[in-house]
Amino acid sequence: MIENPSVRALDSSGLDRATGILAAALLGIGAVAVVLAVLPSALFDLDRFTVPKELALLVTGLLAGVMVLLRADRIELGMAELGLAGFSLLSVASAVAATNRWISFRALGITVGGLAVFFVARIIAGRLGRGAVVVPLLVAVVMAGSTGLFQAYGWSSNVLADTRAPGGTLGNRNFMAHLMVLGLPLAGWLVASARGRLAGGLGGVAIAVMIAATVLSRSRAAWVGAGTVVVVASLAALVTRGGPPRISRRRLTGLVLAGGLGALAALVVPNHLEWRSSSPYRDSFRDVLNYREGSGRGRLIQYQNSLELVRQDPFFGTGPGNWLVKYPLVTTPNDPSFDRDDPIPTNPWPSSDWIALVVERGPLGAGLWLVTGLAFGLVAIRRARDPDHGAAAIAGLALLAGAAVEGLFDAVFLLAPPTMVVMAGIGALLPATRPVRHLAIAGRRLRSLGWFVLVTGGLAAKSGGQAATILSAGNGWSPRDMEAAIRFDPGNYRLHLLLAARTGCPAALPHALAAKRALPFHPAPARLLRRCR
């Protein structure tokens, strides 16, 4: 047994138990799909990993949300939940005002999907207990980490990205490592709250897998995030000593031993990873906070340049996902993040969640997100001494801290898998507070369902079109295949650019113009237009 059935978040939704079980099963299956979904493609090396995961997040949020809206009587919002809802509404306005709405609505889909799974997880945890949400999330994280470990120790498949090993089904070693760190508080809660040896032992195995995968990744941001999770959870447990039931010395020893064995195995057991350095892990540890050279210096240049965009769009920001669109306006000659000769000269997002927030959602959106996070943190701190909710509150606080710190150095909430784990995890772990607003569903159920399906379903349909494009575009050499594929994703910059480059000027001109409209400040479309005029 994982926890006392009475130890639940506040349940006032009116959701019946049978619907709660079905919604929990759907959320768990969706979590696995979000971390494992990959499409085969030689052309879309990054999108073949990210797009199907975004689609899985939206479909999970849509189906589980519909199930809850069909049966629940009401949704009650505390201050933190109101902050989340406000941030989402502001994000919608920012997306509508963006230069490239096609890109904006894709990024908005992650926000909307995350909001949906948060509320679904909160209601499920209130009805069935936190374990109904946390355990499936943890299983999904461990499965994702296992694919990274399999790749590190020799598993080869055409669905994996060999150039960024060991990313497993996440496609990138940094993405995989960030997710592992976010799974640590979930495993810690499982071990702390388990009433039997089996659940505690499974939590220990999960910790060993996640630590091993994190060490093998050489992701410095993940290492800092893991340290943050451990420090925050340890300090919270020490400060609240005498509050929540204390973890036994034997179980605590098992936790430390599991983490140590995972790290030791990663360092000692021979693997198939091909690092350039003869001492890769020592080098990465030495350079954890090195911002004078290498990628650290590049990040600082990118951050400084990106903040110039805030002056240009001070209210709504550039729009979700539109950092990519406008970054050429502020890049500098010494910027390693921008390669003018590359058709796609920069990454799809900045190397920081926080920079992306302030640039894309504006200072108001970033401030609202920060205040919401602080409100959640305050809830966790206040309830950490509660004998019923203390362990969950500490785990939720560690999860928040880990996500915030990782987001300083890399993309976390810009990706579907971390969004799924953090939003559903916080929804389940953090105790509900006194509601300040009641959203009655009974009596206006059809209207609520209609708006929810229209927004979430529309974003899911758009994401499905992107997935269909990836599957049907082929290897990028056949103009006929690409012409057929682009009908599913008419705003696809990459395909328009390829079609413009690989066809004669009469046929190329519409695609060059479409690429120019998509990314008007990028140099590649302008070069193609000059060729045809």
N, C-alpha and C positions, 0 to 999 in steps of 0.2 A: 504494500500500500504506500502511496506517495505522500499523502497528507490527510489530516483529519477532514472529513467531508464538511465539517462546519467552518473550516478555515477557508473562506471564500471571499472574493471581492463582493461589494454590495450588489445584490441582484434586485433590481426594481423594474426590470423590463417587462415582466409578465410572460417571458418566453417559456414554453413548456419543455419538459426534459427531453422528450423524443426529438423535437426539432433541434434542441441544443446538441444532442449527440450527432445528428446528421450534419449540422453546421461544423462541429468540431472535426468530424471525419473529413469533410470537404476542405477545411482549412489545413489539416495535416497533409492531405494529398496535394493540395496546392503548394504548400511549402516545399515538398519534395520536387514538384515540377519546376518551381522557381529556381532551384539550385542546380537541377540536372538538365534542363531543356537546352538542347544544342541543335543547330541545323547544319547540314553538310553544305559547304560552299567554298570554292576556291577564290571567289571574288570579294566576298564580304568577310574579311578576316576577323573584324571586331563585332560587327552587327550580327553575325551568325550566332554569337554567344549572348549578346545583350537583348536583341529583339525578342526571341522566344521566351526569355525570362520575364520581360516586361509584359508580354501577352499573358503569360501564366499568372502573373500578379494581378492583372486587371480582371481576368476571367475568374480567378479565385475570389477577389473582392466582390465582383458582380454577383456570382452565384450564391455565395455565402450571405451577402448583403440582402439579396432578394429573399432568401429563406428566412432571415431574421425579420425583415420588414413585413413579411406575410403573416408572422405569428406573434411578434412582440406588440405590446400595447403602447410603449413609450420609450423614449431615450432621454436620460437625464444627464445634463452637462454641468461639470464643475468648471472652475476658472481655467484650468489647463486645457480641458476639452474645448471650451469656447475659444481659447487661443489657437488651437489647431484648426478649428473651423474657420476662424478669421483669416489665418494664414492661407488656407486653401482658397477662400474667396478672393483674397488679394492676388493669389497666383493666377486665378482665372482671368482677372482684369489685366494682369501683366501679360499673359499669353495673348489676349485679344489685341493688346496694343503693340505687340512685338513686330519687328521688321519681317521676320520669317515665321509666320504662324504655323506652318507645317512642322517645323522643328519644335516650336514652342509647345504644340499640343502633344507631341511625343513625350517631352519632359514633364508636362503637366500630368500625363497619365501615371507616372510613377508617384507623384504627390497624391493624386486621387485614389490610386490603388492602395497606397499606404494608409490613407485616412480610413478607407473602407475596412481593411483588415484590422486596424486598431479598434474600431468600435465593435466589430464582430467578435474579436478576441476578448474584449472587455465584458461583453454580454455573456459569452460562453463561459468564461472564468467565473462570473458571478453565479451562473446556473449550475455548472458541473464541477467547479474547482479549478485551480490554476493548472494542475497537471494535465488537464484535457487539452490545453494549448501548449504549454511549455515542453512537454515530452515529445510531441510530434515535431515541434520546431527544432529541438535538440537532435532528433533522429535525422532530420534533413541536413543540419549543419555537419554532422558526423559523416553522412553519406557524401557530401561535397568534399570534405577533407580527405576522405578515403580515396576519392578519384585522384586527388593531387598526390597522395602517397603512392598509389598504384603507378602513376606516371613517373614519379621519382625513382621507383624501383623497377622500371622496365616496361610497364604497360604502354603499348603504342597503338594508336587508333587515328583514323583520319578525321575524327570529330574533335580531336584535341589540338591545341596550338603548341607545337614543339618549340617555337621561338620564345615562348614566355613560360616555360615549364618551371615548377610544377603547378600549373594553374588548374589542372583537371578540367572539369566541366564548367568552371568559371572562366576559363580562357586566359587567365593572367595570374601569375603567382601572387601579385599584390592583392588582387581581388579575393583570391582564395584565402590568403592570410588574414585579411581584414575580417572576413566572415568567421574564421576560426576564433578570433579574439572576442567577437560579439557572442559567440556560443559559450564562452567560459562562464559568465554569470548564470546562464541557464543551467549548466551542469553543476555549478556550485549550489544553486538553490535546490536542485534535485537531491544532491548528497545531504545537504543540511536538513531538508524536510522529510526525507525518506524514513519510513517507519520499519523497513525491513532491510536485510542485507543485500537482496537482489538489486533493488533500485539504487542503493548506494554504490554497489559494485559497478553497475552499468554507468553511473555518473562518473566513476573513476576511470573506466575505460574510455569514455567520451573525452575526458580531460587529457588523457595520454595521447589520443589520436589528434586532438586539436593542437596541443603543444608541439607534438612532433611535426605536424604540417606547418605550423607557424615558424618553427626554427628552420626547417628545410627551405622555406620560401625566401629567406634573407630579406624580408620586407622590413625595413627599419621603422616605418610608420606603425606596422603591426606590432613590432617588438615594444615600441613606446606605449602603444595602446594596451598591450598585455600587462605591462608594468603598472599602468594606470588602474586597470581593473583590479589587480591584486592589491595595490596600495589602498585604493578607495574602499574596497570591501573589508580589508583588514582593519583600517582605521575606524570604519563605521561599526564593525563588530566590537572593537575595543572600547569605543566611546559608549556604546549601548550595553556594555556588560551588565548582566543582571536583568536586562529587558527581555528580548526574545529567548526562547529556549536555546541554550548554548550547544554547539556542536561538540560531540564527544571527542576526547583526545585521540581515541583510536581512529575515528572517522577523519579527523583533521590530519592525522599522520598519513592516512591513506590518500587524502587529497594531494598532499605535498609529494608523497612517494610516486603517485601516478604522474604528476606533472614532471617530476625529475626523471622518471624512467622514459617518458616520451621525449624529453629533450636529449637525454643520453643516447637513446636509440637513433635519433636523427643525426647526431654527431658521429656515432661510432659505426653504425651499420653501413656498409658500402652501398652507394646508389649510382644511378645512371645519369645524374645531372652533370652537365659540362660547363663548369665555371672557368673563367679566364684566370682567376687567381689560384695560387696553390694553397692559400689559407682564406677561403671565401668568408667563412663565418666570423673569424677574427677581424677581418677587414671591415665587414659590415657593422660589427659591434663598435669598432673604433670610430666609424664615420656616422654613427647614429644621429648626432646633432651637428654634423659638419655642413655649414652653410657658406664656407669660404670658397669652395670649388665643387666641380661636378654637378650632380643633379640638385644638390642643395642650393648652390648659387643660382642655377637656372630657375628654381622655384621662386627665389626672392625677386629676381628680375621680372618674372611673370606676374607675381603678386603686385609689384609696384606699378607695372604697366596696366594691369587689369583695373586697378582702382581709379585710373584716369577715366574709365568708362562711366563711373558713378557720376562724374560731373556732367556727362552728356545726357544721362537718363536718371536724374536724381530722385524721381518719385516712384515710378513702377519698375525701374531698372530696364535692362535690355530685353527682358522677357525670358521665361524658362528656356534653357538650351541655346539662347542667342548670344552667349559669350563667344561661341565659335563664329558667329556672323560678324561681330563688330571688333573682334580682337585685332585684325589687321590695321585698324585705325590708330591703335596706340602702341603697336610693337616698335621696338627700337633696333638699331643695327646690331647690337650685341646680345640679342635675345635668342637663346638656344631653343626656345619653345616654338619658334616660327621659322620655317624653311620656305623662302619665297619661290624657290624653284620646284617645289613639290606641288602637284595638283591639289592636294589637300594639305596645306602647310602646317597645320597644328592639330592637336588632339581635339576631340569633341567637347571637352570641358576643361576647366582649369584644374590644377593639381591641389585643390583644396575645396572642401564643401563650403567653408565659410566665405571664401572669396567668391565662389559661385553664388552664394546667397545674396551677398550685398550688391554684386554686379547685376545679377539676373532678376532678383525680386525687389531690388532697391533697398535703401536703408530702412524704410518702414517695414518691409517684409522680413528683412534680416532681424530687425529689432523685435518684431512680433514672434519670430521663431525662437529667438534667444529668451525672451520673457516666458514663453511657453515651456521651454526646457527648464528654466529656473523654477517655474511653478511646479513642474513634475518633480524636480529635485527636492524642493521644499516639502512636498507631500511625502517623499521617501524618508527624508530626515525626521520629520515629525512622527512618522509611524514606525520608525526603526525600533523603538522600544516596545511596541505593541506585541504582546505574547502570541497573538494570532497572525499578525501581518509582518512581524519584524524581519524574518528571513527573506521574505519576498521583497520587502522594501529595500533591504541592503542589496539584494541582487539587482533590483531595478535601478538603484542609484549607480551601481558599478556598470551596468549596461549603458546608462546615459553617459557616464564619464568616458567610457571606452569609445563610444561612437563620436563624442565631441572631440576627443583628442586625436583619434584617427582622422577625423574630418579636417583637422588643421593641416594635414600633410598630403591628403589624397582624397579621391572621390569615394564617398560612402553612401550618403542619401541620394546621390545622383544615379545609383544603380539599384536594380530591382531586388536582388537577394538580400543585401543588408537592410534595405527598407522593409522587406517582409519580416525579417527576424527582429529588428529593433521595434517596429511599430506594433507588431503582434505581441512581442515579448513585454513591452511596456504596458500595453493594454491589459495583459494578464497579470503581471507582477505587481504593478503599483496599485495600492488600495484606492478605491473610489473615495472622493471627498463629498462633502455636502453639496448637493446640486444647487446651482443658481438659476438654472433655466430648464424647463420641462418641454420636451418636444413630443406632443401627443401624436401617436400614429393611428390609433383607433379613431374612426370617424373620417379620416382623410387618407386612408391607406392607399387608395388608387393614385391620388395625386403624388404622394411621397414616392411610391413605386415608379410612377411615370418619370419624374424628374431624375431619380437615381438611375434608372435603366437608360434614359436618354443620354445622360452625361457619361456614366461609366461604360455603358454598352457602346456608345459612339467612339470613345477612346479605344476600347478593345477592338472594335471593327477596324479602326485605322491601324492599330498594331498588327492585326491579322493580315491586312493588306501588305504591310512591310514584310511579314514573314513569307507571304506568297511570292513577293518579288524576289526575295533571297533564293527561294527554292527554284524559281523558274528562269532566273537570269543566266544560268549556266556559268561558264568559266570567264565570261566577259569578252569573248572573241567574236561571237555571233551577233551582229546588229539585229537580226530578226528576233533572236531570243530576248535581247535587251529591250527591244521595242515592245514585245509582248509583256515582259515583266513590268515595265514602267507604268502600265495601265493600272496596276494594283497600288502603286506608290508614286503618283505623279509629281511629287515634290522631291524625288530622290536626286540629290545633287551629283552623286557619283555616277549614276547611270546616264544622266544628261551630259555630263562631261565626257564620258567614254564614247557615247554616241556621236557627240560633236567632233571628237578627235578621230574617229575611225570611219567616218563617212565623208562624202564629198560636200562641198560648201552649200549647194542648194538644200540638201537634206540635213546638213549639220547646223545651219543657222538657227532653226527653232530651238534646238537643244542647247546651243550656246547661249541663246537669249534666256532660256529657262534656267540654266546654271547661273547666269548673271543675276537673275531675279532672286534666286535662292540665296546666293552668297555675293551680294553686290560689291563688296569691298575686297574680294579675293582676286589675286592677279591672273589665275589660270583662265577663267572665262573671258577676261578682257583680251588675253593673247589669242584665244580662238576666234573671237569676234574680229580682231584686226586681220586675221588671216582670210576671212570671208568677206571683207568689205573693201 
